[in-house]
């Protein structure tokens, strides 16, 4: 009976800690996105990734609290990671696009609304950035066509920023 009360107490402490950490993460991401002038959609992606990692950690700790052995837990986690690794290796372009999207979200100077030229010898991609998602970079060319490019291609090519989104519009978003 005492063991059950101890597990319930630890579970409640874990839930309280997770709620506190979620609030701190939300505040930190809000400050980071304001400082870096990151769009709302990008902020949502960053928050969702942080929440995913936090919940995976919380579920692991919860499993340990309720008596799952560390050997079993590590075997399960390594099996899941092996399957994911094989899947991502089989679809290398997916992994490279996801990695490129993280780079575009956090460290690239191009923002939605900017007028850019992607430096490519074969094609003239000049226009306005419309959206940046987890896999694709969308833009409207000066010729009025809507095109999508894989994020990995955008990272590999040079980009000339011809006109930045004005400061007023940037603050409005």
C-alpha positions in Angstrom: 0.0 0.0 0.0 2.9 2.4 0.9 4.5 1.7 -2.5 1.3 2.7 -4.4 1.1 5.9 -2.4 4.8 6.6 -3.2 4.2 6.1 -7.0 1.1 8.3 -6.9 3.0 11.0 -5.1 6.0 10.9 -7.6 3.5 10.9 -10.5 1.8 14.1 -9.1 5.2 15.7 -8.6 6.2 14.8 -12.1 3.0 16.3 -13.5 3.5 19.5 -11.5 7.1 19.7 -12.8 6.0 19.2 -16.4 3.4 21.9 -16.1 6.0 24.3 -14.7 8.5 23.3 -17.4 5.9 23.8 -20.2 5.2 27.3 -18.9 8.9 28.1 -18.8 9.5 26.7 -22.3 6.5 28.6 -23.7 7.9 31.8 -22.2 11.4 31.2 -23.4 10.2 30.4 -27.0 8.1 33.5 -27.0 11.1 35.7 -26.0 13.3 33.9 -28.5 10.8 34.4 -31.4 10.3 38.1 -30.5 14.0 38.6 -30.3 14.7 36.8 -33.6 11.4 38.2 -35.3 10.3 34.7 -36.1 6.8 34.3 -37.6 3.9 32.8 -35.8 3.9 29.5 -37.8 7.6 29.0 -37.1 6.9 29.7 -33.4 4.3 26.9 -33.4 6.7 24.4 -35.0 9.4 25.2 -32.4 6.9 24.9 -29.5 5.6 21.6 -30.9 9.1 20.2 -31.1 9.9 21.3 -27.6 6.6 19.8 -26.3 7.3 16.5 -28.1 10.8 16.2 -26.5 9.4 17.1 -23.1 6.5 14.6 -23.3 8.8 11.8 -24.4 11.0 12.5 -21.4 8.0 12.7 -19.1 6.7 9.4 -20.3 10.1 7.8 -19.8 10.3 9.0 -16.2 6.7 8.0 -15.6 7.4 4.5 -16.8 10.4 4.3 -14.4 8.2 5.6 -11.5 5.6 2.8 -12.1 8.2 0.0 -12.2 9.3 -0.5 -15.7 12.9 -1.7 -15.6 15.6 0.5 -17.2 16.7 -2.4 -19.4 13.2 -2.8 -20.8 12.8 0.9 -21.3 16.2 1.3 -23.1 15.4 -1.7 -25.3 12.1 -0.2 -26.3 13.6 3.2 -27.0 16.6 1.8 -29.0 14.2 -0.3 -31.0 12.0 2.7 -31.9 15.1 4.7 -32.8 16.5 1.9 -35.0 13.2 1.7 -36.9 13.1 5.5 -37.3 16.8 5.5 -38.4 16.2 2.9 -41.0 13.1 4.8 -42.2 15.0 8.1 -42.5 18.0 6.5 -44.1 15.6 4.9 -46.7 14.1 8.3 -47.3 17.3 10.4 -47.2 15.6 13.4 -48.9 13.0 13.6 -46.1 15.7 13.8 -43.5 17.7 16.4 -45.4 14.6 18.5 -45.9 13.7 18.3 -42.2 17.2 19.3 -41.3 17.1 22.1 -43.8 13.8 23.4 -42.5 15.3 23.6 -39.0 18.2 25.7 -40.4 15.8 27.9 -42.3 13.5 28.4 -39.3 16.3 29.3 -36.8 19.4 30.6 -38.6 18.5 31.8 -42.1 17.9 35.5 -42.8 15.1 34.9 -45.3 11.6 35.5 -43.9 8.1 35.2 -45.3 7.3 38.3 -47.4 10.9 39.0 -48.5 11.6 39.5 -52.2 14.5 37.1 -53.1 16.4 35.6 -56.0 17.6 32.0 -55.7 20.9 31.9 -57.6 20.7 29.0 -60.0 22.4 28.7 -63.4 19.4 26.9 -65.0 16.4 28.7 -63.6 15.5 32.3 -62.7 13.7 32.0 -59.4 13.0 35.6 -58.4 9.9 36.6 -56.4 8.3 36.8 -53.0 8.6 34.2 -50.2 5.1 33.0 -49.4 5.6 30.2 -46.9 8.3 28.0 -45.4 7.1 24.6 -44.1 8.8 21.5 -42.8 9.6 20.2 -46.2 9.0 23.0 -48.8 9.8 26.6 -49.6 6.9 28.3 -51.4 7.3 31.5 -53.4 5.5 33.5 -56.0 7.7 34.4 -58.9 7.8 37.8 -60.6 6.1 36.1 -63.6 3.1 35.3 -61.3 3.8 31.6 -61.0 3.6 29.8 -57.6 6.5 27.4 -57.1 7.6 25.1 -54.3 11.2 24.1 -53.8 12.5 21.5 -51.4 14.1 23.1 -48.3 17.4 21.2 -49.0 17.6 22.8 -52.4 17.1 26.3 -50.9 19.9 25.7 -48.4 22.2 24.5 -51.2 21.7 27.4 -53.5 22.8 31.0 -52.8 20.0 33.4 -52.1 20.1 37.2 -52.8 17.7 39.1 -50.6 16.5 41.9 -52.8 14.0 43.5 -50.5 13.3 42.7 -46.8 9.9 42.7 -45.3 9.4 46.2 -43.9 9.9 46.7 -40.2 6.3 47.7 -39.6 4.9 44.6 -41.4 7.5 42.4 -39.6 6.3 43.7 -36.2 2.7 43.3 -37.3 3.1 39.6 -37.9 
